[in-house]
């Protein structure tokens, strides 16, 4: 017994991961020593990577149909502190979606559903990760008020993930809440001089050509380039832009006045800094600075997963399956980086 709590069988907090995706948050929590017992998601593609890489049950459910009694059954009667974790789909709050229709998006109410389950179960700990733009919305304000009204101490911040060791320029809103004492979101563990670079993360991944797939690791596969895009990537400099190309390779949209504002597409990564933010289309050379620093191709699915913080052997499909590259790319781009789950889990366990 510790701090008035009987810890679960493995001496841990017991967690449920809502909107669990491919299991990035759960994997990090388990690395910290948190006992993740279940993940819930509406996407069937998440079932295999979540259960294969994490010792937890997967429920294919719409969170709107889940109730507090079901969560209590999943937690079980261990007597240990409970954690409810989740990252509601972020598309409604993305900076890429600036329309006034944002608040009418069908996914807009999912954070409210998270709040409903908190009110129904009142677990000892809550954590949430999402896009920074959420912090300016009314729905987030209502979520915070709900936590306070339910007796939680709450802390949240916009975290810059290279500060935590992720080799990627990524900012996320991170929230921690506790009903058993003060808690705060941990500050970073890395200074700018210690940031993990693209070179440190993926230099050792074997070279392949565009459109190829490794015989050793089926996840190390790349999107084929058109003849024109092959010429473009060969003209691209690490960390540069399409402005480095000769005019004959530039797109018509680049030549218009508005084109100058889109310098981050059709570029190569730089070896000596963290990567750009890994999106759901990181495998596509034309959707960002996703060109390999020196090989004439976009980064592979495996390289994208590594830059998102997944272990090099994290499996997203069964070995004999061959999902379309866009489906696996979506799972990786939407994932919570495991490193974030680990530091959150460590902070929660340190308060028990």
N, C-alpha and C positions, 0 to 999 in steps of 0.2 A: 504494500500500500504506500502511495506516495502523494503528498499534498491532498489527502482525503479521497483519492481515487484509486480504485483497483484497476491496474493496467491489464490489457488483453493478454492472451496467451503468449504472444511474442514480446510482451513488455512495451506496448505501443498504444497510440490513439487509433481508433477504428474509423475508417473514412468511406464515404460514398462519393463518386465522381459523376456529377450531372453533366450532360453535354460532353461526354468523355472523349469523343473522337477516337483517334488511333491509339490513345493511351499515354500521351506525352506527360500530362500532369500526374497521372497515376504512377507512371514509371519513376518520376522524380520523387514523389512522396514515398514510394517504396524504397528508393535508394536511401532516403533519410531515416527509414525505420518505421514509417507509418503503415499500419495494416489496412490496405485498401481492399474492401470486401466486394465491391460491385461498381460497375460503370453503366450509365444509361445513355443511350443515344438513339436517334431516329434513323440513322444511316446504316444499312446492313453491311456496307463495306468496312465499317469499323470493328465488326465482331471478331474477325480473325486476328488483326494486329493487337487488339486490346487483350484478348484472352491468351494469345500465344506468348506474349512478352511480359504479361503481368499475372500474378497469382490472384485473379479476381474473376467474378462472374460478370457476364455482359447481358444486359436486358435491352432488347430492341423495342423501345417504347417512345411514344411522344410524351414529353414531360408533362403536357397538359392533362394526361390521363393517369398520372402517378399521384398517389396520396401519401400522407404522412404515415399511416399504418404500415404501408408496404415498405417504406424506408426503415421503420423501426424493426420489421422482421429481418431486413437485410443486415442491419447493424447487429442484431441479436442481443442477448442479455449477458454481455461480457462484463458489464459494470465499469467499462473503461470509458474515458471521454470520447465523444463522437465528433467527427469533422464532416461537414457538408461542403463539398468543393464544386466549383463549376465555372464554365466559361460560356455564357449564352452566346449564340451566333452573333458575330459583330457587324454583319453587313449593314444593318440599319443605322449604325453609328459611325461608319467609316468616313474618313475625310474625303473619300472618293464619291460619296453619296451626299451631295449638298442640296438636294431638292427639298422643297417644303413638304413633300409627300413622305419624308422619312418616318415621321411619327405614325403614319398609317400603314407602314409595312407590316405584313402578317407575322414577322418575327419580333416585332417591337415589344410584345407583351411577355416574351420569354423570361426577361429579368423579373417581371412581376410574378411569374410562376415560380421562379426560384425563391422569391420572397414569401410566397404562399407556403411553400414547403418548409421554409425556416420557421414560420409562425406555427405550423402544425406540429413540428417536432422539437424545436428549440434545442438543437445540438449545442454542445459546449463551444465549438469553434466553427467559424465560417471563413472560407477564402474564395475569392473571385478574381479572375483575370480577364481583361477585355481591352478594347482599343481606347486610347487616351480621350478620343472625342466623346465617349460616353459620360465623362465627368461633368459635361456642360448641359446634360439633358434633364428634363423633369423626371423621367422615369428613374434615373439614378438618385435624384434627390428623394424621391418617394421610397426607394429601396433603403437608403441610409436612415430615413425616419423610422421605417419599419424595424430596422435592426435596433435602433436606440430604444424604441418603444417596447421591444422584447427583452431589454436588459443587457444589450451588448455594448462593450467598449469597442470602438471602431477606429481603425487607422487605414489610410489609403494614400498612395502616391503614384506618380508617373515614374516608372522605373525604366532606366536605360540599360538594356540587358548586357552589353559588353562589360558593364560594371560588375556583373555577376559571373563572367567567364564565358558568355555566349559569343561565338565568333561571327556576330551579325549585328548590323546597325538596326536595332529594333527597340521601339518604345512601347510599353504596355501599362495600362492601369492595373495596379495590384491592390487588393483589399484584404485585410485580415480583421476578424472580429472575434471577441471572446466574451463568454458569460461568466468566466471564473477568474477574472482579473485583467489587468492591463496587458496589452499586446501591441506590437508595432511591426510594420513592414521592415524587414532588415535592410540596412544600407548595403552598398556594394562591397564586394570582396577584392575587386581589381581596380588599380589606378589606370589612367590612360596609357602609361608606359608598359603596363602588364596585359593590355587587351590581347585576346587570342586572335590571331590573324588567319586569313584564308589559307596562307601557306602552311601554318601549323596544323590547320584542321584537315586539309584535303591534299596536300602535296604528295602523300604516300599512296593515294588511290591510283591504281595502274592506268596508264594512258589508253584511250580508245578513240576511234574516229566518230564523226557525227553519224547518227543513224545506227550505230553499232550497239551491241549488247555483250557484256562480259560473259564468258563461259563459266566463270567461277562464281560470280555474284550477279544473278539476274536483275537485281535492283540497280546495278551499274549499267544503265542504258540511257541513250540520248536521243533526242529528237533529230530527225534528218533535216538538213538545211537545203534550201533551194540553191541553184547555181548562183543566183544574185546574192543571196545572203552569205554564201560561202566567200564570195569576193568581198562583201562588206566586213565580215569578221576578220578576214586577213588584213584589211585596212584599218582595223580598230586597235587602239592602244590601251593597255591596262589602265583603268581608271579614267579613260578618255570618253569621248562622245562621238556621235555621228559627224560632228563638225571636222573630225580628223580625216574624213573620207574625201576623195576627189568628187567633184560635183556630179560626175557621171553615175556615182553610186547612191546619191542622195534621193530620197523620196520627194515627190511633189509637195507633200505637206510640210517637209522640212524647209522648203524654199519660200513658203509663205511666212508672213510676219508672225503668225501665231506659232509656227513651228519652233521658233527659238526657245519657247518655254518648255519643250519636251526633250531636254538634253539627256535624260537618264535612260532612254530606251536605246536599243541596239548598241550596247557597250560591253566591254570586258571588265571583269572584276580585277582588283589589284591584289597581288600576293601579300603586300605588307600592311594590310588593314583588315578590319572585319568586313564581311560581305554586306551588300545591300540587304534590305528586308526581304526575306524569303516569302514570296506570295504563292498563291495557288497555281500560278503559271510560270514558276521559276525555270521550268524546263524549256521555255520558249525564248529564243534569243531576242525576239523583237518586242518583248513586253517589259523589259527592264535591262539593267546592267548585269545580265546573267550569262554572258560569254565567259568561257574558261580563261584564266589569266594568260595562258600561252598556247593551249591546244585549240585548233580551229573548230570549235563546237560550243554549244551551250553546256552548262553543268548537267551532270547526270542526276537521276533520281536519288542514287545513293549519296552523292555529294551534297545535294540539297538537304537530305535528311541529316547528314553530319553537321552541316551549317545550322540546322534547326536544333541541334543538340542531342540528337538520337545516337545511341551506340552504333558502331559500325556494323554490328550483326543484327540490328533490330529488323524483324521480318514484317513486311506489310501484306504479303500474300503467301499462300502455300507455294511450295517450290515448283509445282507443276502448273500453277495458274499463270495466266498472262493477261492481267488486267490492262486495259488501255492506259497509256502513260498519263493521260489527263486525270484519271480517277485516283491514281496513286499520288500524283502531284497535288491534287486537292486535299488528300488526307494529310500530307506533309505540311503544305502551306497553312492549313487551318489549325494545326496542332499547337498546343501549349508546349514551349521548350521544356524538356525534362529538368534542366538546370533550375528553372524557376520553381518547379514542384519541390525540388530537393531543398532549396534554401527556405521555402515556406514551411516544409515539413520539419526542418531542423529548428526553425524559430518556434513553432508550436510545441514541439517536444521539450524545448528548453524552458517553457513556461510551466510545465506540469510539476 
